[in-house]
């Protein structure tokens, strides 16, 4: 089944969330089936996945315990700053095209998604991605959280739940995945991560191809040492106040 046919099928049933999830899974299956038998559609080996999962659990549980007071303070600050929930929960696409609920601290006003439709002409990234440097939807507390990427901390809960990894490709939204070519689908062979090569080496590069190529390079060359290196680079980036 061709990739285009999968998305045409999904579009005809766009009113149903369940149909969209099924179509995303179909896209993944079709793309994987069309890859060469040399293993281009493969991610990490089972042994590597097990080792990475053990590291993820140990690191995330430790981080959540140590950061509990900070998480509490941030939650109170968000509540006092603007009306709305503490957490922003969005549907993301994970390993093998499965959707999951991704957690972040809310950094924008409550009607941010509705306002985005009016601001598409201000987008500073490729059409697949959306980013504005001085986004007016961001709250006062949100600007501080984003500067140091503290809004990402709740994603450690996603790691504990087995939906994400500490290091890996960023979890895309469904509209991004719709723009994928078959060569991009390998991003979905591993769990998405809180941080990764793109966030530490090229986060100000607006190119979608750069974003994808770094993620694919990570998958190709993964080892425990690479994860440690990226985590250390992330700490350095965060300390500079440029966020990830």
C-alpha positions as a Markdown table, in Angstrom:
| # | Residue | x | y | z |
|---|---|---|---|---|
| 1 | Unk | 0.0 | 0.0 | 0.0 |
| 2 | Unk | 1.5 | 3.3 | -1.1 |
| 3 | Unk | 2.2 | 6.0 | 1.5 |
| 4 | Unk | 0.0 | 8.5 | -0.4 |
| 5 | Unk | -2.9 | 6.0 | -0.4 |
| 6 | Unk | -2.6 | 5.6 | 3.4 |
| 7 | Unk | -3.0 | 9.4 | 3.9 |
| 8 | Unk | -5.8 | 9.7 | 1.4 |
| 9 | Unk | -7.6 | 7.0 | 3.4 |
| 10 | Unk | -7.0 | 8.8 | 6.6 |
| 11 | Unk | -8.2 | 12.2 | 5.3 |
| 12 | Unk | -11.5 | 10.7 | 4.2 |
| 13 | Unk | -12.2 | 9.7 | 7.9 |
| 14 | Unk | -10.6 | 12.8 | 9.6 |
| 15 | Unk | -13.6 | 13.3 | 11.8 |
| 16 | Unk | -12.7 | 10.2 | 13.8 |
| 17 | Unk | -9.7 | 10.3 | 16.2 |
| 18 | Unk | -9.6 | 6.5 | 16.2 |
| 19 | Unk | -9.4 | 6.5 | 12.4 |
| 20 | Unk | -6.5 | 9.0 | 12.5 |
| 21 | Unk | -4.6 | 6.8 | 14.9 |
| 22 | Unk | -5.2 | 3.7 | 12.8 |
| 23 | Unk | -4.0 | 5.6 | 9.7 |
| 24 | Unk | -0.8 | 6.7 | 11.4 |
| 25 | Unk | -0.1 | 3.1 | 12.3 |
| 26 | Unk | -0.9 | 2.2 | 8.7 |
| 27 | Unk | 1.6 | 4.8 | 7.4 |
| 28 | Unk | 4.3 | 3.4 | 9.6 |
| 29 | Unk | 3.6 | -0.2 | 8.5 |
| 30 | Unk | 3.5 | 0.8 | 4.8 |
| 31 | Unk | 6.8 | 2.8 | 5.1 |
| 32 | Unk | 8.5 | 0.0 | 7.0 |
| 33 | Unk | 7.4 | -2.6 | 4.4 |
| 34 | Unk | 8.8 | -0.5 | 1.6 |
| 35 | Unk | 12.2 | -0.1 | 3.1 |
| 36 | Unk | 15.1 | -2.2 | 1.8 |
| 37 | Unk | 15.9 | -5.6 | 3.3 |
| 38 | Unk | 19.3 | -4.2 | 4.4 |
| 39 | Unk | 17.7 | -3.1 | 7.7 |
| 40 | Unk | 17.0 | 0.6 | 6.9 |
| 41 | Unk | 13.6 | 0.4 | 8.7 |
| 42 | Unk | 15.2 | -1.1 | 11.8 |
| 43 | Unk | 15.9 | 0.9 | 15.0 |
| 44 | Unk | 18.0 | -0.4 | 17.9 |
| 45 | Unk | 18.6 | -4.1 | 18.6 |
| 46 | Unk | 16.6 | -5.8 | 21.4 |
| 47 | Unk | 19.7 | -5.8 | 23.6 |
| 48 | Unk | 20.3 | -2.1 | 23.0 |
| 49 | Unk | 16.6 | -1.3 | 23.7 |
| 50 | Unk | 16.8 | -3.2 | 27.0 |
| 51 | Unk | 20.0 | -1.4 | 28.1 |
| 52 | Unk | 18.6 | 2.0 | 27.1 |
| 53 | Unk | 15.3 | 1.3 | 28.9 |
| 54 | Unk | 17.2 | 0.4 | 32.1 |
| 55 | Unk | 19.2 | 3.6 | 31.9 |
| 56 | Unk | 16.0 | 5.7 | 31.2 |
| 57 | Unk | 14.2 | 4.3 | 34.2 |
| 58 | Unk | 17.1 | 4.8 | 36.6 |
| 59 | Unk | 17.8 | 8.3 | 35.3 |
| 60 | Unk | 14.2 | 9.5 | 35.2 |
| 61 | Unk | 13.1 | 8.2 | 38.6 |
| 62 | Unk | 16.2 | 9.8 | 40.2 |
| 63 | Unk | 15.6 | 13.1 | 38.4 |
| 64 | Unk | 11.9 | 13.2 | 39.5 |
| 65 | Unk | 12.9 | 12.5 | 43.1 |
| 66 | Unk | 15.6 | 15.2 | 43.1 |
| 67 | Unk | 13.5 | 17.7 | 41.2 |
| 68 | Unk | 10.3 | 17.3 | 43.2 |
| 69 | Unk | 10.6 | 20.6 | 45.1 |
| 70 | Unk | 11.3 | 22.5 | 41.8 |
| 71 | Unk | 8.3 | 20.8 | 40.1 |
| 72 | Unk | 6.1 | 22.0 | 43.0 |
| 73 | Unk | 7.3 | 25.6 | 42.9 |
| 74 | Unk | 6.8 | 25.7 | 39.1 |
| 75 | Unk | 3.3 | 24.3 | 39.4 |
| 76 | Unk | 2.4 | 27.0 | 41.9 |
| 77 | Unk | 3.9 | 29.8 | 39.8 |
| 78 | Unk | 1.9 | 28.7 | 36.7 |
| 79 | Unk | -1.3 | 28.7 | 38.7 |
| 80 | Unk | -0.7 | 32.2 | 40.1 |
| 81 | Unk | 0.4 | 33.6 | 36.7 |
| 82 | Unk | -2.5 | 33.0 | 34.3 |
| 83 | Unk | -5.8 | 31.0 | 34.3 |
| 84 | Unk | -5.6 | 27.5 | 33.0 |
| 85 | Unk | -4.1 | 24.1 | 33.9 |
| 86 | Unk | -0.6 | 23.5 | 35.1 |
| 87 | Unk | 0.2 | 20.9 | 32.5 |
| 88 | Unk | -0.1 | 21.2 | 28.7 |
| 89 | Unk | -1.0 | 17.8 | 27.3 |
| 90 | Unk | -0.7 | 17.2 | 23.6 |
| 91 | Unk | -1.1 | 14.1 | 21.4 |
| 92 | Unk | 2.3 | 13.1 | 20.0 |
| 93 | Unk | 3.5 | 10.3 | 17.7 |
| 94 | Unk | 5.8 | 7.8 | 19.3 |
| 95 | Unk | 7.6 | 4.6 | 18.4 |
| 96 | Unk | 6.1 | 2.7 | 15.4 |
| 97 | Unk | 3.5 | 5.5 | 14.9 |
| 98 | Unk | 1.7 | 5.0 | 18.2 |
| 99 | Unk | 0.1 | 8.1 | 19.6 |
| 100 | Unk | 0.6 | 9.1 | 23.3 |
| 101 | Unk | -0.1 | 12.0 | 25.6 |
| 102 | Unk | 3.0 | 14.1 | 26.0 |
| 103 | Unk | 3.3 | 16.2 | 29.2 |
| 104 | Unk | 4.8 | 19.7 | 29.5 |
| 105 | Unk | 4.4 | 22.6 | 31.9 |
| 106 | Unk | 2.0 | 25.1 | 30.3 |
| 107 | Unk | 3.9 | 28.1 | 29.0 |
| 108 | Unk | 1.2 | 29.7 | 26.9 |
| 109 | Unk | -2.2 | 31.3 | 27.3 |
| 110 | Unk | -5.1 | 28.8 | 27.3 |
| 111 | Unk | -6.3 | 29.6 | 23.8 |
| 112 | Unk | -2.8 | 29.2 | 22.2 |
| 113 | Unk | -3.8 | 26.5 | 19.7 |
| 114 | Unk | -6.6 | 28.6 | 18.4 |
| 115 | Unk | -4.4 | 31.6 | 18.0 |
| 116 | Unk | -1.8 | 29.7 | 16.1 |
| 117 | Unk | -4.0 | 29.4 | 13.1 |
| 118 | Unk | -4.0 | 33.2 | 12.8 |
| 119 | Unk | -0.2 | 33.3 | 13.1 |
| 120 | Unk | 0.9 | 30.9 | 10.5 |
| 121 | Unk | 2.3 | 33.7 | 8.3 |
| 122 | Unk | 4.8 | 34.5 | 11.1 |
| 123 | Unk | 6.3 | 31.0 | 11.2 |
| 124 | Unk | 10.1 | 31.1 | 11.2 |
| 125 | Unk | 10.6 | 27.4 | 10.5 |
| 126 | Unk | 9.9 | 25.1 | 7.5 |
| 127 | Unk | 6.2 | 24.6 | 6.8 |
| 128 | Unk | 6.4 | 21.2 | 8.7 |
| 129 | Unk | 7.5 | 22.9 | 11.9 |
| 130 | Unk | 6.1 | 26.0 | 13.7 |
| 131 | Unk | 8.2 | 28.4 | 15.7 |
| 132 | Unk | 8.1 | 32.1 | 16.5 |
| 133 | Unk | 11.0 | 33.8 | 18.4 |
| 134 | Unk | 8.9 | 36.3 | 20.2 |
| 135 | Unk | 5.6 | 34.4 | 20.4 |
| 136 | Unk | 3.0 | 36.7 | 22.0 |
| 137 | Unk | 1.1 | 33.6 | 23.3 |
| 138 | Unk | 3.8 | 32.8 | 25.9 |
| 139 | Unk | 3.1 | 33.8 | 29.5 |
| 140 | Unk | 5.5 | 35.6 | 31.9 |
| 141 | Unk | 6.3 | 32.4 | 33.8 |
| 142 | Unk | 6.4 | 30.5 | 30.5 |
| 143 | Unk | 9.3 | 32.7 | 29.2 |
| 144 | Unk | 11.4 | 31.8 | 32.1 |
| 145 | Unk | 10.5 | 28.1 | 31.9 |
| 146 | Unk | 11.3 | 28.0 | 28.1 |
| 147 | Unk | 14.6 | 29.9 | 28.6 |
| 148 | Unk | 15.9 | 27.0 | 30.7 |
| 149 | Unk | 13.7 | 24.3 | 29.2 |
| 150 | Unk | 12.1 | 23.7 | 32.6 |
| 151 | Unk | 8.8 | 23.2 | 30.8 |
| 152 | Unk | 10.1 | 19.8 | 29.6 |
| 153 | Unk | 10.6 | 18.3 | 33.0 |
| 154 | Unk | 7.2 | 16.6 | 33.2 |
| 155 | Unk | 8.3 | 14.4 | 30.3 |
| 156 | Unk | 10.3 | 12.4 | 32.8 |
| 157 | Unk | 6.8 | 10.9 | 33.6 |
| 158 | Unk | 6.5 | 9.9 | 30.0 |
| 159 | Unk | 9.8 | 8.2 | 30.2 |
| 160 | Unk | 8.8 | 6.2 | 33.3 |
| 161 | Unk | 5.6 | 5.2 | 31.5 |
| 162 | Unk | 7.6 | 3.8 | 28.6 |
| 163 | Unk | 6.4 | 6.4 | 26.1 |
| 164 | Unk | 9.6 | 8.3 | 25.8 |
| 165 | Unk | 13.3 | 8.0 | 26.3 |
| 166 | Unk | 15.7 | 10.5 | 28.0 |
| 167 | Unk | 17.6 | 10.9 | 24.7 |
| 168 | Unk | 16.1 | 10.4 | 21.2 |
| 169 | Unk | 14.3 | 12.2 | 18.4 |
| 170 | Unk | 11.7 | 14.8 | 19.5 |
| 171 | Unk | 8.1 | 13.4 | 19.4 |
| 172 | Unk | 6.4 | 14.9 | 16.4 |
| 173 | Unk | 2.7 | 15.9 | 16.2 |
| 174 | Unk | 0.5 | 14.1 | 13.6 |
| 175 | Unk | 0.6 | 17.0 | 11.2 |
| 176 | Unk | 4.4 | 16.7 | 11.0 |
| 177 | Unk | 4.2 | 13.0 | 10.4 |
| 178 | Unk | 1.8 | 13.6 | 7.5 |
| 179 | Unk | 4.6 | 15.4 | 5.7 |
| 180 | Unk | 7.1 | 12.6 | 6.1 |
| 181 | Unk | 8.6 | 10.8 | 3.2 |
| 182 | Unk | 9.4 | 7.2 | 3.5 |
| 183 | Unk | 13.0 | 8.1 | 4.4 |
| 184 | Unk | 11.8 | 10.1 | 7.4 |
| 185 | Unk | 9.9 | 7.2 | 9.0 |
| 186 | Unk | 13.0 | 5.7 | 10.6 |
| 187 | Unk | 12.6 | 8.4 | 13.2 |
| 188 | Unk | 9.7 | 6.4 | 14.5 |
| 189 | Unk | 11.8 | 3.2 | 15.0 |
| 190 | Unk | 12.9 | 4.3 | 18.5 |
| 191 | Unk | 11.2 | 6.0 | 21.4 |
| 192 | Unk | 11.2 | 9.8 | 21.2 |
| 193 | Unk | 13.4 | 11.7 | 23.6 |
| 194 | Unk | 13.3 | 14.7 | 25.9 |
| 195 | Unk | 16.6 | 15.9 | 24.4 |
| 196 | Unk | 18.7 | 14.8 | 21.4 |
| 197 | Unk | 21.4 | 15.8 | 18.9 |
| 198 | Unk | 19.2 | 18.4 | 17.2 |
| 199 | Unk | 18.4 | 20.2 | 20.4 |
| 200 | Unk | 22.1 | 20.4 | 21.4 |
| 201 | Unk | 23.7 | 21.0 | 18.1 |
| 202 | Unk | 21.3 | 22.7 | 15.7 |
| 203 | Unk | 18.2 | 23.9 | 17.6 |
| 204 | Unk | 18.4 | 27.3 | 15.9 |
| 205 | Unk | 18.6 | 25.8 | 12.4 |
| 206 | Unk | 15.1 | 26.1 | 10.9 |
| 207 | Unk | 15.6 | 23.4 | 8.3 |
| 208 | Unk | 13.4 | 20.3 | 8.7 |
| 209 | Unk | 15.9 | 18.2 | 6.8 |
| 210 | Unk | 18.6 | 19.1 | 9.3 |
| 211 | Unk | 16.2 | 18.2 | 12.1 |
| 212 | Unk | 15.6 | 14.8 | 10.6 |
| 213 | Unk | 19.1 | 14.0 | 9.5 |
| 214 | Unk | 20.5 | 14.5 | 13.0 |
| 215 | Unk | 17.8 | 12.3 | 14.5 |
| 216 | Unk | 18.7 | 9.6 | 11.9 |
| 217 | Unk | 22.4 | 9.9 | 12.7 |
| 218 | Unk | 21.6 | 9.4 | 16.4 |
| 219 | Unk | 19.8 | 6.2 | 15.6 |
| 220 | Unk | 22.5 | 4.9 | 13.3 |
| 221 | Unk | 25.3 | 5.6 | 15.8 |
| 222 | Unk | 23.6 | 5.0 | 19.2 |
| 223 | Unk | 25.5 | 3.8 | 22.2 |
| 224 | Unk | 25.3 | 4.5 | 25.9 |
| 225 | Unk | 28.3 | 6.8 | 25.6 |
| 226 | Unk | 26.5 | 8.9 | 23.0 |
| 227 | Unk | 23.5 | 9.3 | 25.4 |
| 228 | Unk | 25.8 | 10.4 | 28.2 |
| 229 | Unk | 27.5 | 12.9 | 25.8 |
| 230 | Unk | 24.2 | 14.4 | 24.7 |
| 231 | Unk | 22.9 | 14.7 | 28.3 |
| 232 | Unk | 26.1 | 16.6 | 29.3 |
| 233 | Unk | 25.8 | 18.8 | 26.2 |
| 234 | Unk | 22.1 | 19.5 | 27.2 |
| 235 | Unk | 23.2 | 20.5 | 30.7 |
| 236 | Unk | 25.7 | 23.0 | 29.2 |
| 237 | Unk | 23.0 | 24.4 | 26.8 |
| 238 | Unk | 20.5 | 24.8 | 29.7 |
| 239 | Unk | 23.0 | 26.6 | 31.9 |
| 240 | Unk | 23.5 | 29.1 | 29.1 |
| 241 | Unk | 19.8 | 30.0 | 29.2 |
| 242 | Unk | 19.1 | 29.3 | 25.6 |
| 243 | Unk | 16.8 | 26.4 | 26.2 |
| 244 | Unk | 16.4 | 23.2 | 24.2 |
